[in-house]
Amino acid sequence: MKRKSCFKKVRGEITTKQLVSIIILIVSFVVILFLIMRLDLGETSVKEICHNSVVLKAKNPAGGLTGGDFDCKTSYVCISGGEDCEDFVYDVKLKVDVEKKNEILKILAEEMADCWWMFGEGELNLGGASRKNQCAICSQIKFDKKLQEKEITYGDLREYLFAENIAHGLSGDDFKSHKNILDGERYSVVTGFNTDVGKDTFYPPVLVDLNSAEVKKKINCNTFDVARA
């Protein structure tokens, strides 16, 4: 009888340890998943992959240049005041306070700065002899209806970029400063370059509505084949 009782006790102890281990594993998994979501590692890795492919190309510029040399993908960003961005399939939704203009400007500025960083900030030699402007749509951005009731102009964005020392993103009066960016259109962060023989020309990123014929003339892009949709 004593042996039987002892056997039951050991079995009970083993079961309890297993249960505790399972609980610890589940809690650890939930914590790790939460941290991944908070850090937005998926979005960061896409940008890092693009940057790394550009750097790799710069190390071997003699092979010429095509859009396929870069492992870059357009990001789709919904900036939300509390609602979804209509008719827009996005990778990430960023919530802001509709009354705080600088929260919106910060996101726009960061997207432009990331785009410039992804393509080497104009300091890499990509080589080749394309003799044409090649451009990349780093990200596409749309605002929900709550934000569309507000107003942010290109002038506001330009002032913010200079104040935060990101003046390379938008300079001078290239685009109409009175235009409201929160007008419901889809905006794109675009950068580009021209790899002529022995000389690379880089175009700092701009925030544009690609549906505007006026904008298409000013950014002077022959093709947008550098980043995949």
PyMOL commands that set and color helices and strands:
alter all, ss='L'
color gray80, all
select helices_A, chain A and resi 2-39+41-59+61-63+67-69+101-118+120-122+145-148+154-163+167-169+213-219
alter helices_A, ss='H'
color red, helices_A
select strands_A, chain A and resi 75-80+92-95+134-143+187-196+199-208
alter strands_A, ss='S'
color yellow, strands_A
deselect
rebuild
show_as cartoon
